[in-house]
Amino acid sequence: MAPKEDQAHKAAEIAIGSIGRGYDISSDIRLKFCKGDSINSRLIEIDEDDVREVVLPGGVSLPNVSKLIKCDKGERTRFRSDVLSFQQ
């Protein structure tokens, strides 16, 4: 892997690994400050036996991700602003 692809893969692994872990909102909510340091420290139960490969935008693929964890492109709805043109 190229260095940039390696960084994207590592960031994706950290993001997936932080799902279900807690953090102290009075301190810092960045992913690297999530509570615990392993899968066993999650606050919610995620089935680690039923897994699949997840392909993220940009071509990053992660193996062995629980099927309960979903990844999509998000909402594509554009909301129209109430700004009026000069003539109105």
Jmol script that loads the backbone (N, CA, C; Angstrom):
load data "model"
ATOM      1  N   MET A   1       0.832  -1.185   0.000  1.00  0.00           N
ATOM      2  CA  MET A   1       0.000   0.000   0.000  1.00  0.00           C
ATOM      3  C   MET A   1       0.876   1.248   0.000  1.00  0.00           C
ATOM      4  N   ALA A   2       0.380   2.249  -0.677  1.00  0.00           N
ATOM      5  CA  ALA A   2       1.064   3.538  -0.670  1.00  0.00           C
ATOM      6  C   ALA A   2       0.837   4.200   0.692  1.00  0.00           C
ATOM      7  N   PRO A   3       1.708   5.117   1.091  1.00  0.00           N
ATOM      8  CA  PRO A   3       1.554   5.759   2.408  1.00  0.00           C
ATOM      9  C   PRO A   3       0.190   6.402   2.626  1.00  0.00           C
ATOM     10  N   LYS A   4      -0.354   7.066   1.603  1.00  0.00           N
ATOM     11  CA  LYS A   4      -1.657   7.723   1.751  1.00  0.00           C
ATOM     12  C   LYS A   4      -2.765   6.681   1.919  1.00  0.00           C
ATOM     13  N   GLU A   5      -2.697   5.587   1.152  1.00  0.00           N
ATOM     14  CA  GLU A   5      -3.688   4.518   1.277  1.00  0.00           C
ATOM     15  C   GLU A   5      -3.570   3.836   2.633  1.00  0.00           C
ATOM     16  N   ASP A   6      -2.332   3.683   3.107  1.00  0.00           N
ATOM     17  CA  ASP A   6      -2.095   3.066   4.406  1.00  0.00           C
ATOM     18  C   ASP A   6      -2.690   3.922   5.524  1.00  0.00           C
ATOM     19  N   GLN A   7      -2.558   5.238   5.415  1.00  0.00           N
ATOM     20  CA  GLN A   7      -3.133   6.147   6.412  1.00  0.00           C
ATOM     21  C   GLN A   7      -4.654   6.085   6.394  1.00  0.00           C
ATOM     22  N   ALA A   8      -5.240   6.013   5.193  1.00  0.00           N
ATOM     23  CA  ALA A   8      -6.698   5.922   5.079  1.00  0.00           C
ATOM     24  C   ALA A   8      -7.196   4.613   5.674  1.00  0.00           C
ATOM     25  N   HIS A   9      -6.477   3.528   5.422  1.00  0.00           N
ATOM     26  CA  HIS A   9      -6.855   2.218   5.960  1.00  0.00           C
ATOM     27  C   HIS A   9      -6.774   2.229   7.485  1.00  0.00           C
ATOM     28  N   LYS A  10      -5.717   2.800   8.033  1.00  0.00           N
ATOM     29  CA  LYS A  10      -5.546   2.871   9.491  1.00  0.00           C
ATOM     30  C   LYS A  10      -6.636   3.738  10.124  1.00  0.00           C
ATOM     31  N   ALA A  11      -6.967   4.863   9.491  1.00  0.00           N
ATOM     32  CA  ALA A  11      -8.028   5.737  10.006  1.00  0.00           C
ATOM     33  C   ALA A  11      -9.373   5.022   9.994  1.00  0.00           C
ATOM     34  N   ALA A  12      -9.637   4.252   8.935  1.00  0.00           N
ATOM     35  CA  ALA A  12     -10.890   3.499   8.850  1.00  0.00           C
ATOM     36  C   ALA A  12     -10.946   2.428   9.932  1.00  0.00           C
ATOM     37  N   GLU A  13      -9.837   1.751  10.183  1.00  0.00           N
ATOM     38  CA  GLU A  13      -9.798   0.737  11.240  1.00  0.00           C
ATOM     39  C   GLU A  13     -10.070   1.363  12.609  1.00  0.00           C
ATOM     40  N   ILE A  14      -9.493   2.522  12.863  1.00  0.00           N
ATOM     41  CA  ILE A  14      -9.713   3.211  14.138  1.00  0.00           C
ATOM     42  C   ILE A  14     -11.177   3.619  14.276  1.00  0.00           C
ATOM     43  N   ALA A  15     -11.766   4.127  13.199  1.00  0.00           N
ATOM     44  CA  ALA A  15     -13.172   4.554  13.237  1.00  0.00           C
ATOM     45  C   ALA A  15     -14.098   3.374  13.501  1.00  0.00           C
ATOM     46  N   ILE A  16     -13.883   2.262  12.807  1.00  0.00           N
ATOM     47  CA  ILE A  16     -14.715   1.071  13.017  1.00  0.00           C
ATOM     48  C   ILE A  16     -14.499   0.527  14.425  1.00  0.00           C
ATOM     49  N   GLY A  17     -13.260   0.518  14.882  1.00  0.00           N
ATOM     50  CA  GLY A  17     -12.954   0.011  16.216  1.00  0.00           C
ATOM     51  C   GLY A  17     -13.526   0.853  17.337  1.00  0.00           C
ATOM     52  N   SER A  18     -13.807   2.115  17.083  1.00  0.00           N
ATOM     53  CA  SER A  18     -14.329   2.999  18.132  1.00  0.00           C
ATOM     54  C   SER A  18     -15.844   2.908  18.281  1.00  0.00           C
ATOM     55  N   ILE A  19     -16.508   2.231  17.355  1.00  0.00           N
ATOM     56  CA  ILE A  19     -17.969   2.105  17.437  1.00  0.00           C
ATOM     57  C   ILE A  19     -18.343   1.330  18.693  1.00  0.00           C
ATOM     58  N   GLY A  20     -19.209   1.913  19.482  1.00  0.00           N
ATOM     59  CA  GLY A  20     -19.691   1.263  20.689  1.00  0.00           C
ATOM     60  C   GLY A  20     -18.878   1.544  21.932  1.00  0.00           C
ATOM     61  N   ARG A  21     -17.780   2.254  21.798  1.00  0.00           N
ATOM     62  CA  ARG A  21     -16.961   2.595  22.958  1.00  0.00           C
ATOM     63  C   ARG A  21     -17.359   3.973  23.457  1.00  0.00           C
ATOM     64  N   GLY A  22     -17.216   4.206  24.728  1.00  0.00           N
ATOM     65  CA  GLY A  22     -17.610   5.481  25.316  1.00  0.00           C
ATOM     66  C   GLY A  22     -16.482   6.483  25.323  1.00  0.00           C
ATOM     67  N   TYR A  23     -16.828   7.713  25.646  1.00  0.00           N
ATOM     68  CA  TYR A  23     -15.828   8.762  25.812  1.00  0.00           C
ATOM     69  C   TYR A  23     -16.341   9.774  26.822  1.00  0.00           C
ATOM     70  N   ASP A  24     -15.436  10.514  27.368  1.00  0.00           N
ATOM     71  CA  ASP A  24     -15.760  11.505  28.385  1.00  0.00           C
ATOM     72  C   ASP A  24     -15.977  12.849  27.697  1.00  0.00           C
ATOM     73  N   ILE A  25     -17.224  13.311  27.633  1.00  0.00           N
ATOM     74  CA  ILE A  25     -17.502  14.547  26.899  1.00  0.00           C
ATOM     75  C   ILE A  25     -16.936  15.777  27.589  1.00  0.00           C
ATOM     76  N   SER A  26     -16.579  15.647  28.856  1.00  0.00           N
ATOM     77  CA  SER A  26     -15.972  16.795  29.532  1.00  0.00           C
ATOM     78  C   SER A  26     -14.479  16.889  29.239  1.00  0.00           C
ATOM     79  N   SER A  27     -13.947  15.871  28.597  1.00  0.00           N
ATOM     80  CA  SER A  27     -12.513  15.840  28.308  1.00  0.00           C
ATOM     81  C   SER A  27     -12.253  16.034  26.817  1.00  0.00           C
ATOM     82  N   ASP A  28     -12.365  14.981  26.065  1.00  0.00           N
ATOM     83  CA  ASP A  28     -12.047  15.048  24.644  1.00  0.00           C
ATOM     84  C   ASP A  28     -12.837  13.975  23.912  1.00  0.00           C
ATOM     85  N   ILE A  29     -13.453  14.327  22.791  1.00  0.00           N
ATOM     86  CA  ILE A  29     -14.282  13.363  22.072  1.00  0.00           C
ATOM     87  C   ILE A  29     -13.630  12.855  20.794  1.00  0.00           C
ATOM     88  N   ARG A  30     -12.341  13.088  20.635  1.00  0.00           N
ATOM     89  CA  ARG A  30     -11.660  12.544  19.465  1.00  0.00           C
ATOM     90  C   ARG A  30     -11.564  11.027  19.592  1.00  0.00           C
ATOM     91  N   LEU A  31     -11.520  10.335  18.441  1.00  0.00           N
ATOM     92  CA  LEU A  31     -11.530   8.875  18.439  1.00  0.00           C
ATOM     93  C   LEU A  31     -10.386   8.272  19.238  1.00  0.00           C
ATOM     94  N   LYS A  32      -9.230   8.917  19.234  1.00  0.00           N
ATOM     95  CA  LYS A  32      -8.100   8.317  19.947  1.00  0.00           C
ATOM     96  C   LYS A  32      -8.259   8.390  21.463  1.00  0.00           C
ATOM     97  N   PHE A  33      -9.256   9.123  21.954  1.00  0.00           N
ATOM     98  CA  PHE A  33      -9.492   9.214  23.386  1.00  0.00           C
ATOM     99  C   PHE A  33     -10.714   8.413  23.830  1.00  0.00           C
ATOM    100  N   CYS A  34     -11.205   7.494  22.991  1.00  0.00           N
ATOM    101  CA  CYS A  34     -12.314   6.633  23.391  1.00  0.00           C
ATOM    102  C   CYS A  34     -11.898   5.775  24.573  1.00  0.00           C
ATOM    103  N   LYS A  35     -12.861   5.429  25.399  1.00  0.00           N
ATOM    104  CA  LYS A  35     -12.588   4.610  26.578  1.00  0.00           C
ATOM    105  C   LYS A  35     -12.278   3.179  26.165  1.00  0.00           C
ATOM    106  N   GLY A  36     -11.371   2.555  26.877  1.00  0.00           N
ATOM    107  CA  GLY A  36     -11.002   1.172  26.604  1.00  0.00           C
ATOM    108  C   GLY A  36     -10.020   1.070  25.459  1.00  0.00           C
ATOM    109  N   ASP A  37      -9.448  -0.100  25.317  1.00  0.00           N
ATOM    110  CA  ASP A  37      -8.449  -0.279  24.273  1.00  0.00           C
ATOM    111  C   ASP A  37      -8.643  -1.564  23.481  1.00  0.00           C
ATOM    112  N   SER A  38      -9.798  -2.198  23.611  1.00  0.00           N
ATOM    113  CA  SER A  38     -10.023  -3.436  22.872  1.00  0.00           C
ATOM    114  C   SER A  38     -11.495  -3.583  22.530  1.00  0.00           C
ATOM    115  N   ILE A  39     -11.786  -4.607  21.744  1.00  0.00           N
ATOM    116  CA  ILE A  39     -13.169  -4.901  21.361  1.00  0.00           C
ATOM    117  C   ILE A  39     -14.001  -5.225  22.602  1.00  0.00           C
ATOM    118  N   ASN A  40     -13.385  -5.829  23.608  1.00  0.00           N
ATOM    119  CA  ASN A  40     -14.102  -6.230  24.819  1.00  0.00           C
ATOM    120  C   ASN A  40     -14.530  -5.052  25.679  1.00  0.00           C
ATOM    121  N   SER A  41     -14.069  -3.856  25.380  1.00  0.00           N
ATOM    122  CA  SER A  41     -14.414  -2.692  26.197  1.00  0.00           C
ATOM    123  C   SER A  41     -15.578  -1.892  25.623  1.00  0.00           C
ATOM    124  N   ARG A  42     -16.302  -2.465  24.677  1.00  0.00           N
ATOM    125  CA  ARG A  42     -17.444  -1.754  24.088  1.00  0.00           C
ATOM    126  C   ARG A  42     -18.611  -1.688  25.062  1.00  0.00           C
ATOM    127  N   LEU A  43     -19.367  -0.604  24.971  1.00  0.00           N
ATOM    128  CA  LEU A  43     -20.539  -0.425  25.821  1.00  0.00           C
ATOM    129  C   LEU A  43     -21.766  -1.116  25.249  1.00  0.00           C
ATOM    130  N   ILE A  44     -21.754  -1.397  23.961  1.00  0.00           N
ATOM    131  CA  ILE A  44     -22.847  -2.123  23.323  1.00  0.00           C
ATOM    132  C   ILE A  44     -22.296  -3.418  22.752  1.00  0.00           C
ATOM    133  N   GLU A  45     -23.153  -4.406  22.618  1.00  0.00           N
ATOM    134  CA  GLU A  45     -22.718  -5.705  22.115  1.00  0.00           C
ATOM    135  C   GLU A  45     -22.829  -5.729  20.594  1.00  0.00           C
ATOM    136  N   ILE A  46     -21.735  -6.074  19.947  1.00  0.00           N
ATOM    137  CA  ILE A  46     -21.698  -6.193  18.490  1.00  0.00           C
ATOM    138  C   ILE A  46     -21.278  -7.614  18.156  1.00  0.00           C
ATOM    139  N   ASP A  47     -22.034  -8.270  17.289  1.00  0.00           N
ATOM    140  CA  ASP A  47     -21.741  -9.646  16.892  1.00  0.00           C
ATOM    141  C   ASP A  47     -20.454  -9.680  16.074  1.00  0.00           C
ATOM    142  N   GLU A  48     -19.393 -10.202  16.648  1.00  0.00           N
ATOM    143  CA  GLU A  48     -18.098 -10.275  15.971  1.00  0.00           C
ATOM    144  C   GLU A  48     -17.930 -11.574  15.187  1.00  0.00           C
ATOM    145  N   ASP A  49     -18.916 -12.488  15.268  1.00  0.00           N
ATOM    146  CA  ASP A  49     -18.810 -13.763  14.557  1.00  0.00           C
ATOM    147  C   ASP A  49     -19.349 -13.678  13.136  1.00  0.00           C
ATOM    148  N   ASP A  50     -20.393 -12.892  12.937  1.00  0.00           N
ATOM    149  CA  ASP A  50     -21.012 -12.740  11.620  1.00  0.00           C
ATOM    150  C   ASP A  50     -20.401 -11.509  10.956  1.00  0.00           C
ATOM    151  N   VAL A  51     -19.347 -11.712  10.159  1.00  0.00           N
ATOM    152  CA  VAL A  51     -18.572 -10.598   9.611  1.00  0.00           C
ATOM    153  C   VAL A  51     -18.606 -10.582   8.087  1.00  0.00           C
ATOM    154  N   ARG A  52     -18.185  -9.459   7.538  1.00  0.00           N
ATOM    155  CA  ARG A  52     -18.088  -9.286   6.090  1.00  0.00           C
ATOM    156  C   ARG A  52     -16.995  -8.265   5.797  1.00  0.00           C
ATOM    157  N   GLU A  53     -16.696  -8.092   4.526  1.00  0.00           N
ATOM    158  CA  GLU A  53     -15.740  -7.071   4.117  1.00  0.00           C
ATOM    159  C   GLU A  53     -16.512  -5.801   3.777  1.00  0.00           C
ATOM    160  N   VAL A  54     -16.056  -4.679   4.289  1.00  0.00           N
ATOM    161  CA  VAL A  54     -16.693  -3.392   4.030  1.00  0.00           C
ATOM    162  C   VAL A  54     -15.786  -2.589   3.108  1.00  0.00           C
ATOM    163  N   VAL A  55     -16.364  -2.083   2.023  1.00  0.00           N
ATOM    164  CA  VAL A  55     -15.621  -1.227   1.103  1.00  0.00           C
ATOM    165  C   VAL A  55     -16.110   0.202   1.308  1.00  0.00           C
ATOM    166  N   LEU A  56     -15.197   1.068   1.688  1.00  0.00           N
ATOM    167  CA  LEU A  56     -15.521   2.463   1.969  1.00  0.00           C
ATOM    168  C   LEU A  56     -15.275   3.323   0.740  1.00  0.00           C
ATOM    169  N   PRO A  57     -15.898   4.496   0.666  1.00  0.00           N
ATOM    170  CA  PRO A  57     -15.607   5.407  -0.440  1.00  0.00           C
ATOM    171  C   PRO A  57     -14.111   5.703  -0.500  1.00  0.00           C
ATOM    172  N   GLY A  58     -13.585   5.731  -1.688  1.00  0.00           N
ATOM    173  CA  GLY A  58     -12.152   5.929  -1.866  1.00  0.00           C
ATOM    174  C   GLY A  58     -11.414   4.626  -2.078  1.00  0.00           C
ATOM    175  N   GLY A  59     -12.143   3.504  -2.058  1.00  0.00           N
ATOM    176  CA  GLY A  59     -11.533   2.210  -2.328  1.00  0.00           C
ATOM    177  C   GLY A  59     -10.895   1.527  -1.137  1.00  0.00           C
ATOM    178  N   VAL A  60     -11.075   2.040   0.062  1.00  0.00           N
ATOM    179  CA  VAL A  60     -10.514   1.407   1.250  1.00  0.00           C
ATOM    180  C   VAL A  60     -11.417   0.246   1.644  1.00  0.00           C
ATOM    181  N   SER A  61     -10.840  -0.943   1.790  1.00  0.00           N
ATOM    182  CA  SER A  61     -11.638  -2.099   2.194  1.00  0.00           C
ATOM    183  C   SER A  61     -11.124  -2.638   3.519  1.00  0.00           C
ATOM    184  N   LEU A  62     -12.061  -2.997   4.375  1.00  0.00           N
ATOM    185  CA  LEU A  62     -11.739  -3.530   5.695  1.00  0.00           C
ATOM    186  C   LEU A  62     -12.349  -4.915   5.834  1.00  0.00           C
ATOM    187  N   PRO A  63     -11.543  -5.930   6.099  1.00  0.00           N
ATOM    188  CA  PRO A  63     -12.090  -7.272   6.306  1.00  0.00           C
ATOM    189  C   PRO A  63     -12.579  -7.445   7.743  1.00  0.00           C
ATOM    190  N   ASN A  64     -13.404  -8.448   7.953  1.00  0.00           N
ATOM    191  CA  ASN A  64     -13.854  -8.858   9.289  1.00  0.00           C
ATOM    192  C   ASN A  64     -14.570  -7.764  10.067  1.00  0.00           C
ATOM    193  N   VAL A  65     -15.483  -7.066   9.404  1.00  0.00           N
ATOM    194  CA  VAL A  65     -16.315  -6.057  10.064  1.00  0.00           C
ATOM    195  C   VAL A  65     -17.682  -6.684  10.303  1.00  0.00           C
ATOM    196  N   SER A  66     -18.222  -6.509  11.490  1.00  0.00           N
ATOM    197  CA  SER A  66     -19.520  -7.077  11.827  1.00  0.00           C
ATOM    198  C   SER A  66     -20.584  -6.629  10.828  1.00  0.00           C
ATOM    199  N   LYS A  67     -21.494  -7.539  10.507  1.00  0.00           N
ATOM    200  CA  LYS A  67     -22.582  -7.192   9.585  1.00  0.00           C
ATOM    201  C   LYS A  67     -23.533  -6.166  10.188  1.00  0.00           C
ATOM    202  N   LEU A  68     -23.470  -5.977  11.495  1.00  0.00           N
ATOM    203  CA  LEU A  68     -24.316  -4.984  12.154  1.00  0.00           C
ATOM    204  C   LEU A  68     -23.846  -3.563  11.889  1.00  0.00           C
ATOM    205  N   ILE A  69     -22.599  -3.400  11.450  1.00  0.00           N
ATOM    206  CA  ILE A  69     -22.048  -2.078  11.168  1.00  0.00           C
ATOM    207  C   ILE A  69     -22.278  -1.768   9.701  1.00  0.00           C
ATOM    208  N   LYS A  70     -22.998  -0.707   9.436  1.00  0.00           N
ATOM    209  CA  LYS A  70     -23.353  -0.328   8.068  1.00  0.00           C
ATOM    210  C   LYS A  70     -22.518   0.866   7.620  1.00  0.00           C
ATOM    211  N   CYS A  71     -22.323   0.966   6.328  1.00  0.00           N
ATOM    212  CA  CYS A  71     -21.602   2.096   5.748  1.00  0.00           C
ATOM    213  C   CYS A  71     -22.329   2.486   4.471  1.00  0.00           C
ATOM    214  N   ASP A  72     -22.778   3.727   4.400  1.00  0.00           N
ATOM    215  CA  ASP A  72     -23.422   4.188   3.178  1.00  0.00           C
ATOM    216  C   ASP A  72     -22.935   5.587   2.843  1.00  0.00           C
ATOM    217  N   LYS A  73     -23.439   6.116   1.763  1.00  0.00           N
ATOM    218  CA  LYS A  73     -22.995   7.427   1.295  1.00  0.00           C
ATOM    219  C   LYS A  73     -23.665   8.567   2.045  1.00  0.00           C
ATOM    220  N   GLY A  74     -24.635   8.260   2.888  1.00  0.00           N
ATOM    221  CA  GLY A  74     -25.321   9.305   3.636  1.00  0.00           C
ATOM    222  C   GLY A  74     -26.437   9.928   2.821  1.00  0.00           C
ATOM    223  N   GLU A  75     -27.020  10.953   3.368  1.00  0.00           N
ATOM    224  CA  GLU A  75     -28.121  11.621   2.686  1.00  0.00           C
ATOM    225  C   GLU A  75     -27.602  12.444   1.522  1.00  0.00           C
ATOM    226  N   ARG A  76     -28.308  12.363   0.433  1.00  0.00           N
ATOM    227  CA  ARG A  76     -27.937  13.136  -0.744  1.00  0.00           C
ATOM    228  C   ARG A  76     -28.963  14.230  -1.026  1.00  0.00           C
ATOM    229  N   THR A  77     -29.817  14.512  -0.063  1.00  0.00           N
ATOM    230  CA  THR A  77     -30.839  15.532  -0.223  1.00  0.00           C
ATOM    231  C   THR A  77     -30.217  16.907  -0.043  1.00  0.00           C
ATOM    232  N   ARG A  78     -30.483  17.766  -0.968  1.00  0.00           N
ATOM    233  CA  ARG A  78     -30.022  19.150  -0.828  1.00  0.00           C
ATOM    234  C   ARG A  78     -31.215  19.990  -0.409  1.00  0.00           C
ATOM    235  N   PHE A  79     -31.030  20.721   0.641  1.00  0.00           N
ATOM    236  CA  PHE A  79     -32.095  21.580   1.116  1.00  0.00           C
ATOM    237  C   PHE A  79     -31.946  22.951   0.483  1.00  0.00           C
ATOM    238  N   ARG A  80     -33.061  23.482   0.077  1.00  0.00           N
ATOM    239  CA  ARG A  80     -33.056  24.779  -0.578  1.00  0.00           C
ATOM    240  C   ARG A  80     -33.159  25.865   0.478  1.00  0.00           C
ATOM    241  N   SER A  81     -32.367  26.879   0.340  1.00  0.00           N
ATOM    242  CA  SER A  81     -32.408  27.962   1.321  1.00  0.00           C
ATOM    243  C   SER A  81     -33.560  28.912   1.004  1.00  0.00           C
ATOM    244  N   ASP A  82     -33.920  29.713   1.965  1.00  0.00           N
ATOM    245  CA  ASP A  82     -34.999  30.680   1.799  1.00  0.00           C
ATOM    246  C   ASP A  82     -34.486  32.035   1.336  1.00  0.00           C
ATOM    247  N   VAL A  83     -33.334  32.058   0.742  1.00  0.00           N
ATOM    248  CA  VAL A  83     -32.771  33.312   0.254  1.00  0.00           C
ATOM    249  C   VAL A  83     -33.504  33.707  -1.024  1.00  0.00           C
ATOM    250  N   LEU A  84     -33.936  34.943  -1.085  1.00  0.00           N
ATOM    251  CA  LEU A  84     -34.668  35.429  -2.252  1.00  0.00           C
ATOM    252  C   LEU A  84     -33.729  36.148  -3.203  1.00  0.00           C
ATOM    253  N   SER A  85     -34.093  36.123  -4.464  1.00  0.00           N
ATOM    254  CA  SER A  85     -33.275  36.845  -5.438  1.00  0.00           C
ATOM    255  C   SER A  85     -33.506  38.351  -5.287  1.00  0.00           C
ATOM    256  N   PHE A  86     -32.699  39.136  -5.931  1.00  0.00           N
ATOM    257  CA  PHE A  86     -32.780  40.584  -5.822  1.00  0.00           C
ATOM    258  C   PHE A  86     -34.122  41.110  -6.332  1.00  0.00           C
ATOM    259  N   GLN A  87     -34.666  40.499  -7.396  1.00  0.00           N
ATOM    260  CA  GLN A  87     -35.922  40.964  -7.979  1.00  0.00           C
ATOM    261  C   GLN A  87     -37.124  40.657  -7.085  1.00  0.00           C
ATOM    262  N   GLN A  88     -37.049  39.706  -6.221  1.00  0.00           N
ATOM    263  CA  GLN A  88     -38.196  39.366  -5.379  1.00  0.00           C
ATOM    264  C   GLN A  88     -38.176  40.279  -4.203  1.00  0.00           C
TER     265      GLN A  88
END
end "model"
wireframe off; spacefill off
backbone 0.3
color backbone group
